[in-house]
């Protein structure tokens, strides 16, 4: 009877049911669920037939509890979000379809004590390839915890369950969906410990405007997903994508996941949320321990910074007469910064060896307590920026150029993500992450099309030198490039390059960032003697930010290849970018490669 009524009302074609089953239109104009665990479907063909799955679900709700085997849950308890929606649509008669008690589910909901949902964005972490793009998760905010009790809430994460530690296999399996992706619920402080404390990643919190009923539906569906998995794809069906699908179940009127073509990045999901009118209630910044310490250092005069650096090396200097003569606010600022430093070091040590906690010098704690001084509440300086403020991750490029021989046009496209010259609002400061960056050229004089470059991966991280945290700067790239020093009609080579060095910036406000690296390069091509060359050299330069919209880069590069094709190359480049809008910039570039000059003007559009 209910099945017939559902068919007459065409419930399986309604958006809410498609959302509950994660159904998407396939190439044959049918439907396929993105859920891949067999236990998620009751009908044998439920993965591809929403109607059959709805009918099977309704029939299962009538199952006699006495016929359940062992500790098996009743289908009403396994699929509470489906039950809730179908009960509303079909007005179940409790005499014909008794509602079953779901003790485990109710205890779980009571424990979560949900009031609202907040989406968390963790800033990028360049030391881990899986975290370079940032990460998103949800926080379930309790009805009885105030702002100070956020850490006691629960978090929701979707992630791959890797079965290998091999970096190459990890990348390949993630690209083709060979990992199972699952949802997990955990105490929120665990992720804060991992992201904010261990990895020094700032967190941005986006509180969502969901009604209590929508929050309840989201949690009921999350319960349904606890027994299934999705094939995890690094570029599309990833952590960010499936969090959006949860929000679509909570509010079926939201159109979130269909806005992506082939890649889904955490920054893109934040932008889509912000585009939904009224969906985001407020945004808050949660700095990492390292950012809190940096914020305090920004308020110091040079002499205070020197004292901090000295105390890091020798904590007993707090007893020094010169330090004791400083004002109480000055001593408090220095000691509080030092305690932040100790907390950071302690977190790192705990991560590596939980059995050896860091012991804080008694003299430091005693000195700070003697001051009896409370720092005034001041806003922490944000060392990362809100991801939705950045340019789009895709970029198309059109350029006109002239070299010593001829005029040329250049077109380019790359799907991901951000280059070192681009405006870094919304992205990691002074960093570059590029994948599949393609540039093609047409040369007017020779009337030929040529591949100029195809960078498979190109990563740069420039971290300014800090006397306390001496983090290196580094780069890594791999791809096909035009040979700059061989007269072979713009022929290409396959090249890999890696570099390691340091960067320097006198202060956060300084417009100058200097960098220098030593590097190793390997190159192979049929146009090289012995078909390869291997060597190394050095790269150096400066980035200058005249304004937020105008950046200049001057750099030089020298390489010597003693192995294979013996040769040496050098290059000088001057490049500048001017941002016209969030998703548009203009660039003027000059390069001198060996004894050849080249100038380019380009228009770059992001989306």
Secondary structure as UniProt FT lines:
FT   HELIX           2..8
FT   TURN            9..10
FT   HELIX           11..13
FT   HELIX           15..21
FT   STRAND          23..25
FT   TURN            27..28
FT   STRAND          31..33
FT   HELIX           38..40
FT   TURN            44..48
FT   HELIX           50..60
FT   TURN            61..62
FT   HELIX           65..67
FT   TURN            70..71
FT   HELIX           75..78
FT   HELIX           80..90
FT   TURN            94..96
FT   HELIX           103..112
FT   STRAND          114..122
FT   TURN            126..127
FT   HELIX           129..131
FT   TURN            132..133
FT   STRAND          135..142
FT   TURN            143..144
FT   HELIX           147..152
FT   STRAND          154..161
FT   HELIX           167..176
FT   STRAND          179..187
FT   HELIX           188..192
FT   HELIX           193..198
FT   STRAND          203..208
FT   HELIX           212..225
FT   TURN            226..227
FT   STRAND          230..232
FT   HELIX           239..250
FT   TURN            252..253
FT   HELIX           257..259
FT   HELIX           266..275
FT   TURN            277..279
FT   STRAND          280..286
FT   HELIX           289..298
FT   HELIX           302..313
FT   HELIX           315..319
FT   HELIX           321..324
FT   HELIX           328..352
FT   TURN            354..355
FT   HELIX           362..371
FT   HELIX           387..389
FT   STRAND          395..403
FT   STRAND          407..414
FT   STRAND          416..418
FT   TURN            420..421
FT   TURN            425..426
FT   TURN            429..430
FT   STRAND          431..443
FT   TURN            444..447
FT   STRAND          448..461
FT   STRAND          473..482
FT   STRAND          492..504
FT   TURN            508..509
FT   STRAND          512..524
FT   TURN            526..527
FT   HELIX           529..531
FT   STRAND          532..545
FT   STRAND          550..564
FT   STRAND          567..581
FT   TURN            582..583
FT   STRAND          584..593
FT   TURN            594..595
FT   STRAND          596..606
//
